Every structure is written in structure tokens, then in C-alpha cells.
Amino acid sequence: MLLQKLKHKSRDELIFRARTLLAKRMEKLFFRPNGHLRKLKQIPIPEDVQTFLNRSNRKQFFFFPERDRCRDIYRQELQEDLKVAVQRADQFLEHRFDMLGAQFTFDEKRIPWHVNPATGKAYERAFYQDITIFVDDGVTDIKHVWEINRHQFFIDVAKAYFLTGEEKYARQVLDWFEDWVAENPYKIGVNWTSALEVAVRAYSWIWSLYFLLDSPLVTGEVVGKFLQNLYLHGRYIRENLSFYFSPYNHLIGEVSALFTIGYLFPELPGADEWQRTGWDILTREMEKQFHADGVTVEQATFYHHFTLGFYLMPVILRLQNGDPVPDAIMNHLKRILEFNLHFTKPDGTFPWVGDIDNARSIYFREPEQWDFRNILAIGALLFRWPELKFVAGRPWEEVLWLFGARGWQAYQQLEEKAPSRKRAVFPKSGYAVARSDWKPAAHYCWMDFGEIADGLFTDDTPSAAHGQADILHFEITAWGKNFIVDSGFHNYRGNFEWHRHFRLTRAHNTIEIDGQSQAKHGNRMMLWSLCPQGRLIHRIDRPGLFYLRATHNGFERLEGHPRHIRNFFFLSDAYWVIWDEIEGEGRHRVDSFLHFNYDCQLTLNGQTIHCHFQDEHVFILSHGDLQEVDLQEGGTRPEEGWISPLYRHAQPAPRLRFSATDELPLHHCFCIFPITDVDKWMEHSDGGGKLDSLAKSVEVHFAVQEGFPFTENFIVIEESQKDRKWGWAFGRENEMYKIVTFERNEASEITIIQEDAFEGK
């Protein structure tokens, strides 16, 4: 395995890794627990808070110059948020936590910073390089101890002080801070084992400090202690940047914090170099972190926003202080936000793509999980973008804290309007999205035809990534309700079976062949090899018809070289047809999966499925070669009907599997109709049928229909309303695939309105 990995590494990477290894060994050899104290003495301790604020080289900090107005605005205009904020802060005062699927309360007065709160196990207080952080015991998850030591709950409590003026909140944050510093000497213990964790904690301390600066409990000495420990955090980050080791969200979080520490606190030793290095890496890495169309190269939407937040804070800081931001960065941010705009679902949430850990880089409150419209609100003000404000949906407190009172007022005055485009394709990252309109009860869908993630290999060289084996996966939202969903993600450590399952092809709404995933998952966390390439073959985008034909080569490694090709139709902005082709040679097992949201109730009747969810209904017609149907929910194994929308938050949910073991080629089709409770389905002898609704009727035919330019007919969809009949037909004429739009007159004669012909390979 080592030789395989080495052949993919550049000369620069090998040199960097060798130097890093040598530096680590030298660091361990010469480490002295008090060796940093000399540097700390160089940091000036301000006489009082006012002295700190009056520094000649100080930078403005987001809301702080207008803090009194910000406090008044929050109290007057965000009163419900204020109640929630105080309740949440009080919960933390009682040492009650709910993090990453674990709920726990610390009975003692002090928080045991070195103890995993989910297991009660304490990590040794040793030099950070000597601590084993990843343990494969089936129970321990390092993220639980790391999460509480990110100290983002400090922000909740410090904000409660800022808004209420009650000193109990300030006192508690300062007590926690003092205790943590005493219990976590520099580079000793589990909380110094990850540069990203150090970076997130540094941001937490900075925000908490500024929320607390008006408290009489915050003296010049307290500010000095924050400065000293922020210096240690910056120094650690600078020495441990995750180049090559974890060069995506980890690296960006680290250099974002490095820049911010150096930029805000120029009195710290090395601060100028930190802010220059941090900003240089941020600008240089932008094109490596996000595709040209605006999507993270990690192909994981939670980390997309995590990384984006680490860019937005330094950008806003620089703009606030009159420092330049390159046009290339601003333009790339626009493309990222445009992706966010289109991918946001009608209910305001975001699709659960890739791995997750519930992390937020921009944090001021308990996040509404999978709701990233606060980022749209930030972008709306940053770029004066009315469509972003429309989709953001309401005032978000992040605007107040990042832009201050004047920014808040500017946001209120900003025009808002619904986006004009209902469909978007992101060809570099491999996503397509469409909706019926921009109302809360809209129909919505998206499909994936891109790579699993950047940095993976097509041969058997293993490499880690947050992307999942989800090429040709799709999701369906009807009436604004999320019916057919991604299964999500479960954990990084503590239960490998559940970690692995949610990353495999079978955990997505796509096809598996011979029980194999599109890529090979390794026997350790996050490892992929034999990774496929997705490809968009053809697309059509015109009124009434949104069509994608895409494929991947993930199964061609199998005997007979099978290939999955998916045809995805969104018709009349009202319903969907998914036509799958499985080509190749020989006899194969083919499984097609559909995963439904929790609380969906499914009724099977042969090849038809009625799905009821939150007073809305979807009717699914299944037709083709995959005749075995299996429905499971909440079984003993993760593949037996489970979704995990949040980290370690598995919930029983219906899972349908349609299967066949037969000679290739095989075909299968799903027709998915949002319906009302008065709609009626009448089955045809050819496997199709007619759906009668109050508005119009829709007929599905699979038998050969006269009048179409096909040598092989796949499916005909015909709508009728009053005296008008029209529709679409999909088929093949020899080697050319064709989609035709037609009308039918009273004599049942067909007139072809438009014909699209294309090679289907």
C-alpha cells in the first residue's frame, strides 16, 4: 500500500512530508514544557480594556464599533431569538450538552477537558505527539472530546452576557477559560492534537472576548491572558498546517484562524507573518478548494459551508478595515453563493451530500441543522444581491454580528426578488438542480453526475475523502416536503459498520451491481480506491422538459464490464421519470435503491408505491426488469432502512430495493408523481397507466406507440387537459437516442413539435 501511495505523490509533497517528519522528531526531542514562557513575556499586557481598544494599530472587529446599537437592535428586533439565546446559555451554565448525537451533563463544577464525555474515558496528559487519538474499539469517537473543546458554547454564553448584562455569564466564560488554560498546558494533552480544533477554538475565544469586553470582570490582565493563549494557538497552527495531510477544510480553517489572529492582534510575536501567510494561502487555495462552478471539491455540502465560512470571515474583516480583496476571490465567492442559492430546497434546508460532522465555522447560536440560509443572508449584503435575500427568507443574526448596525439596516433596505432561473447545471462539480418555482410548496429535484471527491484514484491506491459513492444519485421534494432523500452519514469512529454503510452506493438512490459499490471502500475510515468517473452525456433544458443523461464507469471493473446509464426527466415542472439502462455482458445481480425520509409511510401494491408524508402524497410507478421488491425500515443492520441526517443521529426510515439477477442488458423505470388524496390511478395492460387529477390527466405507456420515429420505444408520457393532448416520448432509432415533444389531435394522430437526437454513449 505504501508503494502504491508513493507513486501518486509529487516531489514537492515527498520533500514536505520528509521535512515535516524530521521537524516533528526534533520538536519531540527538544520539547520543554515551559519553553514557550519566554515568548509570552514579550506580549504586552494592557493596563486596562480601554488601553487595549485604543491601540494605534488596532483593527475594527465586525460588530464591535457599533456594539451598543447592535445590542439594541437585537433586543428590539430579535426578541424570540433573545429568549432562545438566554435559554441556551442557561443550559450551558448547568453543564448540559447535546453534541454529535450524545447528550451529557457534567455533575462536577468543572468541565473535565480531557475526558471523552460520551464514554467517560480520560485521555492521557502527555506530549501531543504521543497521544493515540484514533482508537478502533467500536466505541470511542475522538470527535466528542474535540467538540466540547472547540469552545463554541463559550460564544453562546458570552453573547448572553452582551445582550443581558448579567455578570453570571461573563464570570462563567472566564472561569472556563482560566480552567482550560490551567488544565491544558501548551502541546500537552488531546486538545493539542489537531490544528483544525485549535483553529476553531481560537475563533471561539476571539468572538467570546469581544462579546465580554464591556464586562467589569474583564481587566487588562484578563485581556493579556487571552492574548498570550491566542499567541500559543497561532504558533501551534503555524507549525502544523495541514498541507498534503488534510488539504481541504482542515487547511482552510487553520489558515483562516492564523490570518485572523495575526490581523487582529498585531502585538503578538509573529503576527505580521501569520496574517500575511494566512491570507496568501487563502487566496492561493481558493481554486483548489472550490470548483470553477462554485462547489467544494470535497463533494460534501456540510464541508462546503464549513470551508466557505472560513473564507467569509477574513474577507469581511479586510473589507471592513479598508484592505483589498482580489476580484478573483470575490468572483469565486459569487459562484459559490449562486450554487447555494439554487441548491437550497423549498423548505430552506440543503441536501445531505457527503460526510458530515455538524460543524459550523460561523457560529453564534444553536444552528438549524442543514439550514444554511444564514450564509445566503451574508452573501446578500456582501454583494447587494436581491435573489439571495429572497431565498434567505428572514433576518439572520449573523448579518448583525458580521456587518454591525449599519450593515443590519442596509440589509433591511435591500430589495428582494425571486430568482428568475428555476434550473441550474454545475458541470465541473457534477450537479444539476431544478424546481417548479421558488415558493415553499415547490417541487424540487437534483441529480449527481460528478466525481466522488477530489484527490482520489482510479486504481487500487487508497485515499481518504469526505465524498461518497453517490454518482447518479437523485433526490425528490414534492409539495415542499423532502420525500426521497440521501441517507446522510453516521460517524467517523466508534462503529465502522455504520460509518462505512452510509458512504456506499446502496445508501443512495442509485444502482449497485453484483453487490459492489461504485468505488471500493477500504477497511479503515474514509478510504476509497478504484474510484469511478461520472459523465454527463446529454442534457435538454426547455419549458416543460428538463432532461439529463449521465453515466459512470464504476462497474466496468466487474466481469462483463457492466455500465449504469441514467436518464432523468423533470416534466411540466410537476413530475419525474427516471429511466435506467444497465448495459454489458453476462448474468449480473442489479439492485436499485430508493431511500425515503423518516415518517414517510409506504404502501406497496405490486409495482406501484403510495408514499404519504406530512399530509402530502407521492405516487411511484415502477416498471421494467427489476421485479423483486424489498421494503425495510429500522432493521438490525444499517442497510435495513435507516437514515442519519446528522452525526450519530440514525433514524428508521423506509428503504425500497428493486432487484433482478439476469442477463444484461436490463432496463428499469420509475415514474414519480406528486398527487392529492383525490387523484386516481388506473393501470394499463402494458405496465403503464393513467393518473386522473383535478387539473389534468397523465398517461404512461411502455408498449410500442405508432407515429414516433423510433426503432425501439422506451416510454411515452401524455398529458391531457380539456381538449388538448400533448406529451413526450423517449426511444431509440438504431444507435441514436431521441426525445420528442408531440401533440395528439382528436383523431389520435401525432404531430411532432420538437425532436432531440443524440448519441447515448
C-alpha positions in Angstrom: 0.0 0.0 0.0 2.8 2.4 0.9 4.5 2.0 -2.5 1.1 2.5 -4.3 0.6 5.8 -2.4 4.1 7.0 -3.1 3.8 6.7 -6.8 0.9 9.2 -6.8 2.9 11.8 -4.7 4.8 14.7 -6.2 8.4 15.5 -5.5 7.3 18.6 -3.6 4.9 16.6 -1.4 7.5 14.0 -0.6 10.0 16.7 0.4 7.4 18.4 2.5 6.4 15.2 4.3 10.1 14.3 4.9 10.8 17.8 6.4 7.6 17.6 8.5 8.6 14.2 9.9 12.1 15.4 10.7 10.7 18.6 12.3 8.3 16.6 14.4 11.0 14.3 15.7 13.2 17.3 16.5 10.3 19.0 18.3 9.7 16.0 20.4 13.4 15.6 21.2 13.8 19.2 22.3 10.4 19.9 23.8 10.4 21.6 27.2 7.0 22.1 28.9 7.9 25.7 29.8 9.9 26.5 26.7 7.3 28.9 25.5 7.2 31.2 28.5 10.0 33.5 27.2 7.9 34.4 24.2 4.8 35.0 26.4 6.8 37.7 28.3 7.2 39.6 25.1 3.4 40.1 24.8 2.4 43.5 26.3 -0.3 43.2 28.9 -2.6 46.2 28.5 -3.2 48.4 31.6 -7.0 48.1 31.1 -9.5 47.3 28.4 -9.5 50.9 27.1 -5.8 50.7 26.6 -6.3 47.6 24.5 -9.1 49.2 22.5 -7.0 52.4 21.9 -4.0 50.6 20.3 -2.8 52.7 17.4 -2.5 49.6 15.2 -5.8 48.1 16.1 -8.3 46.7 13.5 -12.0 47.1 13.6 -13.8 43.9 14.7 -17.1 43.2 12.9 -19.9 44.4 15.1 -17.8 45.8 17.9 -17.5 49.5 16.8 -21.3 49.7 16.9 -21.9 47.3 19.7 -24.4 49.5 21.6 -26.6 49.9 18.6 -26.2 46.2 17.8 -27.4 45.3 21.3 -30.4 47.5 21.0 -31.3 46.1 17.6 -31.1 42.5 18.8 -33.3 43.3 21.9 -35.9 45.1 19.8 -36.0 43.1 16.5 -34.9 39.6 17.5 -36.8 39.1 20.7 -37.6 35.5 20.1 -34.0 34.8 19.3 -33.1 36.6 22.5 -35.3 34.2 24.6 -33.7 31.2 22.9 -30.2 32.6 23.3 -30.7 33.1 27.1 -32.2 29.6 27.5 -29.3 28.0 25.6 -26.8 29.9 27.7 -28.5 28.8 30.9 -28.3 25.2 29.7 -24.6 25.6 29.4 -24.3 27.1 32.8 -25.8 23.9 34.1 -23.1 22.0 32.1 -25.8 20.3 30.0 -24.6 19.5 26.5 -26.1 17.9 23.3 -23.3 17.3 20.8 -22.8 14.9 17.9 -25.6 12.6 18.9 -24.6 12.4 22.6 -26.3 14.1 25.5 -24.4 14.5 28.7 -24.2 16.6 31.9 -21.1 17.2 33.9 -22.0 16.8 37.6 -18.9 18.4 38.9 -18.4 22.2 38.9 -15.5 22.0 36.4 -15.6 20.5 32.9 -13.2 17.6 32.6 -11.5 18.8 29.4 -9.5 15.6 28.8 -12.4 13.2 29.2 -14.5 11.9 26.3 -18.0 12.9 27.5 -19.7 10.1 25.7 -17.6 7.3 27.2 -16.2 8.8 30.4 -12.7 7.7 29.2 -9.9 10.2 30.0 -7.1 10.7 27.5 -3.5 10.8 28.9 -1.9 14.1 29.6 1.2 13.6 27.5 3.1 15.4 24.8 0.6 15.7 21.9 2.6 13.6 19.5 2.4 10.6 22.0 -1.3 10.5 22.2 -3.3 7.9 20.3 -6.4 9.8 19.1 -7.9 7.3 16.7 -9.0 4.1 18.5 -10.8 1.3 16.7 -12.5 -0.2 19.8 -16.0 0.1 18.3 -17.0 2.7 20.9 -14.6 5.7 21.2 -15.1 8.7 18.9 -12.5 11.4 19.3 -14.9 14.0 18.0 -16.8 14.1 21.2 -13.9 15.3 23.3 -12.7 17.6 20.4 -16.2 19.1 20.0 -16.6 20.3 23.6 -13.0 21.7 23.4 -13.8 23.8 20.4 -15.5 26.1 23.0 -18.2 27.3 20.6 -20.5 27.2 23.6 -18.4 30.0 25.1 -19.8 32.2 22.3 -23.4 31.3 23.4 -22.7 32.3 27.0 -20.6 35.4 26.2 -23.3 36.6 23.8 -25.9 36.2 26.6 -23.8 38.5 28.7 -23.5 41.0 25.9 -27.3 41.0 25.4 -28.4 40.9 29.1 -25.6 42.5 31.0 -25.8 39.7 33.6 -22.4 39.1 35.0 -23.0 35.4 35.7 -22.5 34.7 32.0 -19.2 36.6 31.8 -18.0 35.1 35.0 -18.7 31.6 33.8 -16.9 32.1 30.5 -13.8 33.5 32.2 -13.8 30.6 34.7 -14.0 28.1 31.9 -11.2 29.9 30.1 -8.9 30.1 33.1 -9.6 26.4 34.0 -8.9 25.3 30.4 -5.6 27.1 30.2 -4.5 25.6 33.6 -5.5 22.1 32.6 -4.2 22.2 29.0 -0.5 23.4 29.0 0.9 24.2 25.6 1.2 21.0 23.5 0.1 18.7 26.4 -3.0 16.6 26.0 -5.6 15.6 23.5 -6.7 19.1 22.8 -3.4 19.9 21.1 -3.5 17.0 18.6 -5.4 18.7 15.8 -4.5 22.1 14.2 -8.1 22.5 13.0 -9.5 22.0 16.5 -7.0 24.6 17.8 -8.2 27.0 15.0 -11.9 26.6 15.8 -11.2 27.2 19.5 -9.2 30.3 18.6 -12.2 31.7 16.8 -14.4 30.9 19.7 -12.1 32.7 22.1 -11.9 35.8 19.9 -15.7 36.1 19.5 -16.2 35.5 23.2 -13.6 38.1 24.2 -15.2 40.8 22.1 -18.7 39.9 23.5 -17.2 40.3 27.0 -15.0 43.4 26.7 -17.6 45.7 28.4 -17.8 43.5 31.5 -16.0 44.9 34.6 -14.7 41.4 35.1 -12.6 41.7 32.0 -9.5 43.6 33.1 -6.3 44.3 31.3 -4.8 41.2 32.9 -7.6 39.1 31.5 -7.2 40.5 28.0 -3.5 39.8 28.3 -4.1 36.2 29.2 -6.3 35.9 26.1 -3.6 37.4 24.0 -1.0 35.1 25.4 -3.0 32.0 24.7 -4.1 33.2 21.3 -0.4 33.5 20.6 0.1 29.9 21.6 -2.8 28.9 19.3 -1.4 30.9 16.4 2.1 29.4 16.9 0.7 25.9 17.0 -1.3 26.4 13.9 1.6 27.9 12.0 3.8 24.9 12.9 1.1 22.3 12.0 -0.6 23.5 8.8 -2.3 20.5 7.1 -0.6 20.8 3.7 -1.0 17.4 1.9 -2.2 15.7 5.2 -5.7 17.2 5.1 -5.5 19.9 2.5 -9.2 20.9 2.3 -11.4 22.2 5.0 -8.8 21.5 7.7 -6.1 23.6 5.9 -8.6 26.4 5.2 -9.9 26.5 8.8 -6.3 26.7 10.1 -5.1 29.5 7.8 -8.3 31.4 8.3 -7.7 31.4 12.1 -4.0 32.1 11.6 -4.8 35.2 9.5 -7.4 36.4 12.0 -5.2 36.1 15.0 -2.3 37.9 13.3 -4.6 40.6 11.7 -6.5 41.5 14.9 -3.6 41.2 17.4 -0.5 42.8 15.7 1.3 43.0 19.1 1.8 39.2 19.1 5.2 37.8 18.1 5.0 36.7 14.5 1.6 38.3 13.9 2.6 40.1 10.7 3.9 36.9 9.2 0.8 35.0 10.3 -1.7 37.4 8.7 0.4 37.6 5.5 0.9 33.8 5.3 -2.8 33.1 6.2 -4.1 35.5 3.6 -1.7 34.3 0.9 -2.7 30.7 1.4 -6.4 31.5 1.5 -6.2 33.4 -1.8 -3.9 30.8 -3.4 -6.1 27.9 -2.3 -9.5 29.2 -3.4 -9.4 27.5 -6.8 -8.2 24.2 -5.2 -11.0 24.2 -2.6 -13.9 25.1 -4.9 -14.6 24.0 -8.5 -14.9 26.8 -11.0 -18.7 26.4 -10.8 -18.7 27.1 -7.0 -18.9 23.7 -5.4 -16.5 22.3 -2.9 -14.1 19.8 -4.4 -14.8 17.6 -1.3 -18.3 16.9 -2.7 -19.7 17.2 0.7 -22.2 20.0 1.4 -21.6 20.4 5.1 -17.9 20.9 4.5 -18.8 23.2 1.6 -20.3 25.6 4.1 -17.6 24.9 6.8 -14.9 26.0 4.3 -17.0 28.9 2.9 -17.4 30.4 6.4 -13.6 30.3 6.9 -13.3 32.4 3.8 -16.1 34.8 4.5 -14.9 36.0 7.9 -11.4 37.1 6.7 -12.9 38.7 3.6 -15.4 40.7 5.6 -12.7 41.7 8.1 -10.5 43.0 5.4 -13.2 44.9 3.7 -14.3 46.5 7.0 -10.8 47.7 7.5 -10.2 49.0 4.0 -7.8 46.3 2.9 -8.1 44.9 -0.6 -9.6 41.6 -1.6 -8.7 40.4 -5.1 -11.5 40.4 -7.7 -10.8 36.7 -8.3 -11.8 35.9 -4.7 -14.9 38.0 -4.8 -16.0 36.5 -8.1 -15.4 33.0 -6.9 -17.5 33.7 -3.8 -20.3 34.8 -6.0 -20.2 31.5 -7.9 -20.2 29.6 -4.6 -23.2 31.6 -3.4 -25.0 31.0 -6.6 -24.7 27.3 -6.1 -26.0 27.7 -2.6 -29.0 29.7 -4.0 -30.0 27.0 -6.4 -29.3 24.0 -4.2 -31.3 25.3 -1.3 -34.6 23.3 -1.0 -38.0 24.8 -0.8 -38.1 24.3 3.0 -34.8 26.1 3.3 -32.6 23.1 4.0 -29.7 21.8 2.0 -29.2 18.3 0.5 -27.3 15.9 2.7 -24.4 15.3 0.3 -21.2 13.5 1.6 -19.9 13.1 5.1 -20.9 15.5 7.9 -20.0 16.3 11.5 -22.5 19.1 12.2 -19.6 21.7 12.2 -20.2 25.4 11.7 -17.3 27.8 11.1 -19.6 30.9 11.5 -21.2 30.2 14.9 -23.4 32.4 17.1 -26.2 30.1 18.2 -27.6 26.6 18.0 -27.7 26.0 14.3 -30.8 25.0 12.5 -29.4 21.8 11.1 -29.0 21.7 7.3 -30.3 25.2 7.1 -27.6 27.4 5.6 -29.7 30.4 4.6 -27.7 32.5 7.1 -24.9 32.2 4.5 -27.3 33.4 1.8 -28.1 36.4 4.0 -24.4 37.2 4.5 -23.9 37.0 0.7 -27.0 39.1 0.0 -25.5 42.0 1.9 -21.9 41.4 0.8 -22.9 41.6 -2.9 -26.2 43.5 -2.6 -27.9 40.5 -4.2 -31.7 40.6 -4.0 -32.2 37.0 -5.0 -30.1 35.8 -2.1 -32.1 37.8 0.3 -35.3 36.4 -1.1 -34.2 32.8 -0.5 -32.6 33.7 2.9 -36.2 34.2 3.9 -35.8 36.2 7.2 -33.4 38.4 9.1 -30.5 36.4 10.4 -28.4 37.5 13.4 -25.2 36.6 11.5 -25.7 39.8 9.5 -25.8 41.9 12.7 -22.6 40.3 14.2 -20.6 40.3 10.9 -21.6 43.7 9.5 -22.7 45.7 12.5 -25.7 48.0 12.9 -25.2 49.8 9.6 -25.0 46.5 7.8 -28.2 45.4 9.5 -30.0 48.5 8.3 -28.6 48.1 4.8 -29.9 44.5 4.8 -33.4 45.6 5.8 -33.4 48.1 3.0 -32.1 45.7 0.4 -34.6 44.8 -2.3 -35.5 41.1 -2.5 -36.9 39.3 -5.5 -37.4 35.7 -6.6 -34.6 34.2 -8.8 -35.6 34.1 -12.5 -33.9 30.7 -13.2 -35.5 27.5 -11.9 -32.8 25.2 -13.2 -29.1 25.1 -13.0 -26.3 22.7 -14.0 -22.9 22.8 -12.4 -20.8 20.8 -14.9 -17.4 20.9 -13.2 -18.7 19.5 -9.8 -21.3 17.4 -11.5 -24.7 18.5 -10.1 -28.0 19.6 -11.7 -30.9 21.0 -9.9 -34.5 22.0 -10.9 -37.7 23.2 -9.3 -41.2 24.2 -10.2 -41.0 27.6 -8.7 -39.5 29.5 -5.7 -42.4 29.0 -3.4 -42.3 27.0 -0.1 -44.5 24.3 -1.6 -42.5 23.9 -4.8 -41.4 20.6 -6.4 -37.6 20.3 -6.4 -35.0 17.7 -7.5 -31.3 17.3 -8.1 -29.0 14.7 -9.5 -25.3 13.9 -9.2 -23.1 13.1 -12.1 -19.7 14.2 -10.8 -16.7 12.6 -9.2 -16.8 11.2 -5.7 -14.2 13.7 -4.5 -11.0 15.4 -5.4 -7.8 13.6 -4.7 -9.0 10.0 -5.2 -7.5 7.5 -7.5 -9.0 5.2 -10.2 -6.5 2.4 -9.4 -6.4 0.4 -6.2 -4.4 3.1 -4.3 -6.4 4.0 -1.2 -7.1 7.6 -0.3 -9.4 9.3 2.2 -12.1 11.7 1.2 -15.5 13.1 2.5 -17.3 12.3 -0.8 -19.5 9.2 -1.0 -20.2 6.6 -3.8 -23.2 8.5 -5.0 -22.8 9.1 -8.7 -26.3 9.2 -10.4 -28.0 9.6 -7.1 -31.0 11.9 -7.0 -33.4 13.4 -4.5 -37.1 14.4 -4.8 -39.0 17.1 -3.0 -42.7 17.4 -3.6 -45.1 20.0 -2.3 -42.1 21.4 -0.4 -41.7 18.1 1.5 -38.5 16.1 1.2 -39.7 12.6 0.2 -36.8 10.8 -1.5 -33.6 11.7 0.3 -29.9 10.9 0.8 -29.3 8.6 3.7 -26.8 11.0 5.3 -23.8 10.0 7.3 -23.3 8.4 10.7 -19.8 8.6 12.3 -16.1 8.7 11.9 -15.1 6.5 14.8 -16.9 4.1 17.2 -18.8 1.9 14.8 -17.1 1.1 11.5 -20.1 -0.8 10.0 -22.3 2.2 10.3 -19.5 4.6 9.2 -19.0 2.5 6.0 -22.6 1.8 5.1 -23.7 5.4 4.7 -20.9 6.1 2.3 -21.6 3.1 0.0 -23.7 3.2 -3.2 -26.5 1.2 -1.6 -27.1 4.1 0.8 -28.0 6.3 -2.1 -30.8 6.5 -4.7 -29.0 4.7 -7.4 -27.9 1.3 -8.7 -25.5 -1.3 -7.3 -24.3 -4.3 -9.4 -23.2 -7.7 -8.0 -23.4 -6.2 -4.5 -20.5 -3.9 -5.3 -20.3 -0.2 -4.6 -19.3 2.2 -7.4 -15.9 2.5 -5.6 -14.1 0.2 -3.2 -14.3 1.2 0.4 -11.2 0.4 2.5 -11.2 -1.3 5.9 -10.4 2.0 7.6 -12.1 5.3 8.0 -13.0 7.2 4.8 -10.8 5.2 2.5 -11.7 4.9 -1.2 -10.0 3.2 -4.1 -11.0 2.2 -7.7 -12.9 5.4 -7.9 -15.2 5.9 -11.0 -15.6 8.9 -13.2 -19.0 10.3 -13.8 -20.0 11.9 -17.1 -22.9 14.0 -18.3 -23.7 12.6 -21.8 -26.6 14.9 -22.8 -29.0 17.5 -21.4 -32.1 19.3 -22.5 -33.4 22.4 -20.8 -36.5 24.0 -22.2 -40.0 24.8 -21.0 -41.7 21.7 -19.7 -38.7 19.5 -20.2 -35.5 19.2 -18.1 -33.5 16.1 -19.1 -30.2 14.6 -18.1 -28.4 11.5 -19.4 -25.4 10.5 -17.4 -23.2 7.6 -16.6 -20.1 6.4 -14.8 -17.6 3.6 -15.2 -17.5 2.3 -11.7 -18.7 -1.2 -12.5 -16.6 -1.8 -15.6 -14.1 -3.5 -13.4 -16.5 -6.4 -13.0 -16.8 -9.3 -15.3 -18.8 -8.4 -18.4 -18.0 -4.7 -17.9 -21.5 -3.6 -16.9 -22.3 0.1 -17.0 -25.2 2.1 -15.5 -26.7 4.9 -17.6 -29.4 7.0 -16.0 -32.0 9.2 -17.9 -33.6 11.7 -15.6 -36.7 13.7 -16.7 -38.4 16.6 -14.8 -41.6 17.1 -16.8 -44.1 20.1 -16.8 -42.4 21.2 -13.6 -44.7 18.6 -12.0 -43.4 15.0 -12.0 -40.3 12.9 -12.7 -39.3 9.9 -14.9 -36.1 8.0 -14.2 -35.1 5.5 -16.9 -32.1 3.3 -16.1 -30.2 1.2 -18.5 -27.7 -1.4 -17.4 -25.5 -2.5 -20.2 -22.8 -5.0 -20.5 -22.5 -8.8 -20.9 -23.3 -11.8 -18.8 -25.5 -12.5 -15.8 -25.5 -10.0 -13.0 -27.3 -9.0 -9.9 -28.7 -5.5 -10.1 -30.2 -3.6 -7.2 -31.8 -0.2 -7.4 -32.4 1.7 -4.2 -34.8 4.4 -3.0 -34.5 6.0 0.4 -37.3 7.9 2.0 -37.4 10.4 4.8 -38.3 9.3 8.3 -42.0 9.3 9.0 -42.8 8.5 5.4 -45.5 5.8 5.2 -45.3 3.5 2.2 -48.0 1.2 0.8 -46.9 -1.3 -1.9 -49.3 -2.7 -4.4 -47.3 -4.8 -6.9 -45.1 -2.4 -8.8 -46.8 0.7 -7.5 -46.0 2.6 -4.3 -48.0 5.1 -2.5 -46.0 7.4 -0.2 -47.6 9.6 2.4 -45.6 12.2 4.4 -46.8 15.2 6.4 -50.2 15.4 4.7 -48.7 15.2 1.2 -48.6 12.3 -1.2 -46.4 10.9 -3.9 -47.3 8.0 -6.2 -44.5 5.9 -7.7 -44.8 3.6 -10.7 -42.0 1.0 -11.0 -41.7 -0.8 -14.4 -39.1 -2.9 -16.0 -36.7 -5.8 -15.4 -36.2 -5.3 -11.7 -39.2 -7.3 -10.4 -38.1 -8.3 -6.9 -39.2 -5.6 -4.4 -38.0 -5.4 -0.8 -39.1 -2.8 1.7 -37.4 -2.5 5.1 -37.4 0.0 7.9 -35.4 0.1 11.1 -33.8 -3.3 10.9 -30.8 -4.5 12.9 -28.3 -3.5 10.3 -27.8 -0.1 8.8 -28.8 -1.2 5.3 -32.2 -2.3 6.6 -33.9 1.0 6.5 -32.0 3.8 8.2 -31.1 7.4 7.5 -28.7 9.6 9.5 -29.3 13.3 8.7 -27.0 14.4 11.5 -23.8 12.9 13.0 -24.7 9.8 15.0 -28.4 10.5 14.6 -29.7 7.4 12.9 -33.4 7.2 12.4 -35.6 4.4 11.0 -36.8 5.2 7.5 -38.3 3.2 4.6 -35.8 1.8 2.1 -37.0 0.2 -1.1 -34.9 -2.1 -3.2 -35.8 -3.3 -6.7 -33.7 -6.3 -7.8 -33.1 -8.8 -10.6 -30.4 -11.4 -11.4 -30.4 -11.8 -15.2 -28.6 -11.4 -18.4 -27.7 -7.9 -19.4 -28.8 -5.5 -20.8 -31.6 -4.6 -18.3 -33.9 -1.6 -18.1 -35.9 -0.1 -15.3 -38.1 2.9 -14.9 -39.6 5.0 -12.0 -42.4 7.5 -12.7 -42.8 9.7 -9.6 -46.0 11.8 -9.3 -46.9 14.3 -6.6 -50.6 13.7 -6.1 -53.6 14.8 -4.0 -55.8 12.4 -2.0 -58.4 12.5 -4.7 -56.2 11.5 -7.6 -56.8 8.1 -9.1 -54.5 5.7 -10.8 -55.8 3.3 -13.5 -53.4 0.6 -14.6 -52.8 -0.2 -18.3 -52.1 -3.7 -19.6 -48.6 -2.6 -20.8 -47.5 -1.8 -17.3 -48.3 1.9 -17.6 -51.4 3.6 -16.5 -53.4 6.8 -16.3 -53.4 9.3 -13.4 -56.5 11.4 -13.2 -56.3 14.6 -11.2 -58.5 17.6 -10.8 -56.2 19.7 -13.0 -55.2 17.3 -15.8 -54.6 13.6 -16.6 -51.3 12.0 -17.2 -50.9 8.7 -19.1 -47.9 6.5 -19.2 -47.3 3.9 -22.0 -44.5 1.4 -22.3 -45.8 -0.5 -25.3 -44.9 0.4 -28.8 -46.8 3.5 -30.0 -47.4 4.3 -33.6 -46.2 7.6 -35.1 -42.9 8.1 -33.3 -39.5 8.0 -35.1 -38.2 5.0 -33.0 -37.0 1.6 -33.8 -37.2 0.9 -30.0 -39.8 2.6 -27.9 -39.0 3.2 -24.2 -41.7 5.3 -22.7 -44.5 7.7 -23.8 -45.9 10.3 -21.3 -49.1 12.0 -22.4 -50.9 14.8 -20.7 -54.5 15.9 -21.4 -56.4 19.0 -20.2 -59.8 19.8 -21.6 -59.5 19.3 -25.4 -55.7 19.4 -25.6 -53.3 16.4 -25.6 -49.6 16.7 -25.6 -46.5 14.9 -24.2 -43.1 13.4 -24.6 -41.7 10.2 -25.9 -38.3 8.6 -25.3 -36.8 5.9 -27.5 -34.1 5.0 -29.9 -33.7 4.9 -33.7 -30.9 2.5 -34.3 -27.9 4.0 -32.4 -29.4 7.4 -31.9 -31.5 8.2 -28.8 -34.4 10.5 -29.3 -36.7 12.6 -27.2 -39.7 14.1 -29.0 -42.3 16.6 -27.9 -45.7 15.9 -29.5 -49.3 16.8 -29.7 -52.2 14.5 -30.5 -55.4 15.6 -32.3 -58.9 14.4 -31.9 -58.3 11.6 -34.5 -55.4 10.4 -32.3 -52.9 11.5 -34.9 -49.5 12.6 -33.6 -47.7 15.7 -34.6 -44.0 16.0 -33.7 -43.4 19.5 -32.3 -39.7 19.1 -31.4 -37.2 16.3 -31.8 -33.8 15.9 -30.0 -31.5 13.3 -31.3 -28.2 12.4 -29.7 -25.6 9.6 -29.3 -26.3 7.9 -26.0 -22.9 6.5 -25.2 
